[in-house]
Amino acid sequence: MFNGEKVLDIHGHHSTPPQFRAYAYNLIALRTPMGSRLTITDEAMGEAMARHLKILDERSVDVQFISPRPVAMMHWEQPNLVEHWTMTTNDVIHQTVGLHPTRFRGVAQLPQVSVKYSPDTSNCLAELERCVKELGFIAATLNPDPAGDRQTPGMNDPYWFPLYEKAQELKTPLIVHASISRDPRITIIPHNYQYNFMTEQSLATLLLENSDVFTRYPELKIIICHCGGTLSRFIPRAQSSGIAGGGQVGISTRAPAHIEEHEWSDNLFFDTCSYDQDFLETALKQRGVSQMMFGTEAPGSGTGVLNPDTGKPADDMVPVIDRISFLTADDKKMLFSETTKKVFALYKE
């Protein structure tokens, strides 16, 4: 709670017992789906979630929207494995929500595959519909580069339109979160998947901001994790002089008199999951408080890292936001709950 209001965390990933990971390893090793779906007892699931719930309590989080662990979505595998693993993952998330219905809401994994296996996102529609209509999920995770090979069309491309249309129909926000990358240039970097998150989420932001996606799908809601990846280093157009730089020597160039800006304030949002306060503050200023929602990824990469400014774990984000001087009480209320309730139409108290 914060000042008597519930804190809603839109960026969480499910915690699971060892047999969940063992099932995944066997699936990959055997190269074929097992004969029966994974069964985890409620007792085993409860043990796995005990630490997770304790961390949420310590971080003043009342309700968390839980999605698959991004590095475990297996989108780079062959379609029959991806489909089986996706349904298994969603069933386990559903089980977790059922055990703790006041603390969690489900965010679906989609059976995304390499573009060489599917010409568009139509293969994701049946599972999205199952998760929303049968399992009660309120959103879905979208991986902008499922194969990890940078060959999937950008998020402004018609490749994504079947999924956008279905998500709009179901009133289901899509939460953009990248996974692993097979780019050989970053494999030498420790935790290279984190840098891939930044790269893919930044590109998704730029492509969506400069496209007609939300003109085509005016009710579509997309949330990009980690403040949208990176931030702009440019002066906003409204403040520019109209003189364009970067021309050839001796050639004067000017910016176009008018560049149409697509209106996306009702469609494109970002979460606050940045563990650097300076970065987060700039994101809030650039994106606008009304476009951002509270997200922590707790427990996750920030759980074991101490924030020297607060003396608390890095993913304890409530005190970080509370100490940002330019945020008003109304701003904080928007960030912690109000905007989330507006965007996630299927969320119910």
Secondary structure by P-SEA (a helix, b strand, c coil): ccccbbbbbcbbbbbbcaaaaaaaaaaaaacccccccccccaaaaaaaaaaaaaaaaaacccccccccccccccccccaaaaaaaaaaaaaaaaaaaaaccccbbbbbbccccccccccccccccaaaaaaaacccccbbbbcccccccccccccccccaaaaaaaaaaacbbbbbbbccccccccccccaaaaaaaaaaaaaaaaaaaacccccccccbbbbbccccccccccccccccccccccccccbbbbcccbbbbcccccccccccccccaaaaaaaaaaaccccbbbbbcccccccccccccccccccccaaaaaacccccaaaaaaaacaaaaaaaccccc
